[in-house]
Amino acid sequence: MEPGLVDPFNRRIEYVRVSVTDRCDLRCTYCLPPGHHDFIEPEHWLTFDEIERVIRAFTELGVYRVRLTGGEPLTRHKLPELAARLNALPRLEDLSLSTNGVQLKKQAQALWQAGVKRINVSLDSLQPARFAAITGGGKLDKVLDGLAAASAAGLHPVKINMVVMNGVNDDEVEDMVRYCIEHDFTLRLIETMPMGDTGRTASSHYLDLEVVRRRLEERFELVPAVMPGGRSRRPASRDTGTSMYGGGPARYVGIAGTNLRIGFITPISRHFCETCNRVRLSADGALYLCLGQDDKVELRPLLRAGIGDGDLKDTIRAAIARKPERHEFREQPQKIVRFMSRTGG
């Protein structure tokens, strides 16, 4: 095992989010504009062999968590096959998936058998008409059926990701809390981010989640939450301070008398850059070092030119040495012109 990856700000990089496609079967208002067709051509997507090779290099450098994302990852043909290949890597401890849930009913069992044990599902509304408006015509029933299939298949925990938007769906937070209590899901509330034109438009509905937290405190008894650690036996992160319950940026609380955990993800009101432990690999092989910056390293040309394993690791090390200290969503909301779907979750 080689020494771990540590960036210039002494953050240990332990987590890679892998986008397998920038395409999606929904058009959420904060992610993709209606009628958008400027997608990466499939021949430019990394192949499963290329993804496996990159992730093998990362795991040999100390990364032990991987999340499959998109776009919508379940639109990538034979995704469970890729999951099984990554799950077989000897140093990978935790493999998870982010999805909109539309195709989850058909694939939940195959994903679990392939080694995906936990998932995040985007769900911004429990009202069919509102859900359709937010997602560009999505059918709420398909997502709810997918969530039921995920639970039946044994995927756990199932996390619900709700982007809270002022005047759009903020009146549903309490309903989502009750829904997650009923179904034994974890709830994660997320602030809007100014990614691309759609993200900046959605940010006109930005809501500081501290306001939501105070509102929840009036209705429920919030208590401290210590999150268990998925498949990893490692202790709560010594380097980043982040919860090992997914190795992510959420700050969790519980509700007394229930099993519910609520996570608050606050990239704008209270950024968590000092604890960032991740990088993102886009569908076309660009290694993004920060969601809110343009720093990236193009790996696809190197892979297709026959780069050796040692040089690939050196390239990854050099990339991590360029990881910026923080995003500038608040200071420069116009800076990132790419859509969220292009970067990958």
Residue, then its C-alpha position, 0 to 999 in steps of 0.5 A: m500500500e502506497p502512502g495516501l494522497v494528501d493535498p497542499f492543505n493537508r487534506r487526505i483524499e480518500y473518496v472518488r466520485v465517478s460519473v459514468t454519463d452526463r446524460c439523464d432521463l430527467r431535467c431538474t431545474y437546477c441541473l439541466p435546462p429544458g431541450h439541452h442536447d450538448f452531451i458528451e458523445p458516447e465514444h468519448w466516455l471512459t470505457f469500463d476497462e478505463i474506469e476500472r484502471v483509474i480507480r485501481a490506481f486511486t485505491e493503490l494510492g489510498v482511496y477506499r471510497v467510490r460513488l457512481t454518479g451521472g447525469e443519471p448513472l442507471t442510464r449507462h448500459k450494464l452499470p451493475e457490471l461495472a459496479a461488480r468490477l470495482n467492488a472486486l478491487p481489493r483495496l476498495e472498501d465502500l461502493s455507493l451510487s447516486t441516482n434519481g431513482v427512475q430506473l431503480k425498480k428494475q436495477a436495485q437487486a442487480l446493484w446489490q448483488a454487484g456490491v453496491k450496498r447503499i444509495n442516495v436518491s434525489l427526491d425534491s417533492l412528494q407532490p406529483a405535480r410539483f415533482a413533475a415541474i421540478t424534474g421536467g416531467g418526471k413521474l413521482d410514482k417511478v421514484l417511489d417504486g424504485l425506493a421500495a425496490a431498493s429497500a426490498a433488495g437490502l440496500h441500506p442506508v437509503k439516503i434521500n437528497m432534497v434540494v431545498m428551494n425557497g418558494v418552490n418546495d421548502d414547505e415540504v421539508e416536514d412532510m419529507v421528514r415524516y416520509c423518511i421516518e416512516h420508511d427508515f430512510t436518511l434525509r439530506l437537505i441541500e442548498t442550491m449551488p450556482m453551477g451553470d445557467t440553470g444553477r444560477t437561475a435556481s439560486s434565485h430560490y436559495l434558502d439558508l438551511e440554518v433557517v430550515r434547521r431552526r424551523l425543524e427545531e420548533r416542530f421536532e426534538l433534534v438531538p446529536a447524531v453519530m453516524p455509523g460507517g457503511r462498510s468501512r471499519r475505519p474510525a471517524s475521519r481523523d484528517t477531514g473531520t467528516s462523518m464516515y457515514g458516506g465520507g461526505p460533507a453533511r452535518y447530521v442531527g437526529i430526531a428524538g424517539t426515531n431512527l431518522r438522521i437529517g444531514f444539512i449540506t451547506p456549500i453556500s452558508r457554511h462551506f465545508c471546503e476545509t474538510c474536503n476529501r474527494v475528487r470527481l472523475s467525469a464521464d469523459g475522463a476529466l479529473y475535477l479537483c473541486l466542484g466549484q473550480d475549473d481545475k482539472v486533469e484530462l486522463r482520457p487522452l493519456l489512457r488512450a495513448g497507453i500511459g503506464d500504471g506508474d505514470l498514471k499514479d504520478t499524474i494523479r499525485a500531481a493533480i492532487a498537488r493542484k487541488p485548490e483550497r476552496h470554491e468561490f460559489r458565494e464570491q463568484p457565482q458566475k464562475i462555473v459555466r458547466f452544468m452539474s451533470r457534466t461534472g458528475g454529482 
